[in-house]
Amino acid sequence: MTTVDIDAKIPNNVGLADDRRLQRALEGWLPKYLRWWEELGPAAFKDNPVYLRTAIDVGREGWANFDHVSMPDYRWGIFLAEPEPDRKIAFGDHKGDDVWQDVPGEYRADLRRLIVVQGDTEPASVEQQRHLSKTAPSLYDMRNLFQVNVEEGRHLWAMVYLLHRYFGRDGRDEADEMLERHSGDADNPRILGAFNEETPDWLSFYMFTYFTDRDGKYQLASLRESAFDPLSRTCDFMLKEEAHHMFVGATGVGRVVQRTLELMREHDTDDVHPYGGINLDVLQKYINFHFSVSLDLFGAETSTNAANYFAAGLKGRFQEEKRDDDHLLKTAYRHVPEATDEGIGAREVTQLAALNETLREDYAVDCQKGVDRWNRALAEAGVDRQFALPHVGFHRNVGTFRGRHVTPDGRMISDVEWHANVSDWLPTDADKAHVKSLQHGVTEPGKMAGWVAPPSTGIHQKPVDFEYVKL
């Protein structure tokens, strides 16, 4: 394992100082990145000292430092997890072989594509969230937003390092293009559709970090299984940081639910909109939207590309080595959903062809855990309703359900019935306008906006009223 060079211009544990050509290339990319951050990163408070976590090592203990730092001075580094001795390829046609320390020529294009698509999502979310600091419901939340932003930036650096180090001129060009595509740009948008959606308010941000960042967890975990060891170790360390992003989402939505329940008790009504809260039915609509949009990120139910990536050893399943099968999947079968004019059914395919659907199912099970926690809060408050994830076919634009209208409970319906009822299932303009009307920044330490409850604890053993952003 290379020693961490924390004092380098680009902190790293990949031995940049021993590869002057690579070091010069990445140091030449740094000004481009900082220019992008200045133009499309956080739009407010970007120069204020923020209580941020900065990666300084990759060990299980003491891997990060917490301190106030101005974001332009943040030390974006390149870190790979510690190598696993004698690691073998765990799946696919090369199962049992030694993992690769360089890129096999026959898989060069596919590996580059996987890295570019993953890397493109990282700056995209920063762009989507750039205006949110102006309306942060507390300094605690503002700090969490900025923590997510700088770590998405570091994850971009992780992918850019791989492109520069292993893919030559093509990789350098791809790294530049990740700063040229922009979220929602009509002419040069981000690669994946969900990363061209707006994140216009903090409820959307909480939902995004719960649902869409959770997709990131599953994609990274699949790439962590890769036979290309530098990619595997990169994703292994990224997952350590990604956990905080999902924590922000899970606790954020939970705090909104808690505040809504408080307002319902205080005013003895289900309609808390007049009292500055967000109704439970609106929260359900936001769950429906963000879950369904995130499901599309996994692709179609069957995929030749996914099958080829698996067979080649490029991308495995979530927790591949814990699965009790042959890890080849060529003769094992399963059913995947199929929507036809007659309704919703299923068809049998090889597990190799259905890798996208398997990963999507794992993701949905994980998403349900947060919904269960929010539902326990409803039950403890004596509220006779429950949140639910919508049917996998609801509001889908990818795969077998594309172009079909499916209700949240899984009924296929006509265009007429869809348009007559969609306002009960997805956020309406009025719902969005109400949520937007609540978006007023709160910058006094310890104070919260009226539509969200305080967190139960602060960050890194600090109190909730700690000055997380120095104004």
PyMOL commands that set and color helices and strands:
alter all, ss='L'
color gray80, all
select helices_A, chain A and resi 16-18+20-40+71-73+105-128+132-135+139-166+168-177+193-196+202-224+229-267+273-275+280-296+304-312+320-322+355-380+399-401+415-424+429-437
alter helices_A, ss='H'
color red, helices_A
select strands_A, chain A and resi 49-55+64-70+333-340+343-350+405-406+412-413
alter strands_A, ss='S'
color yellow, strands_A
deselect
rebuild
show_as cartoon
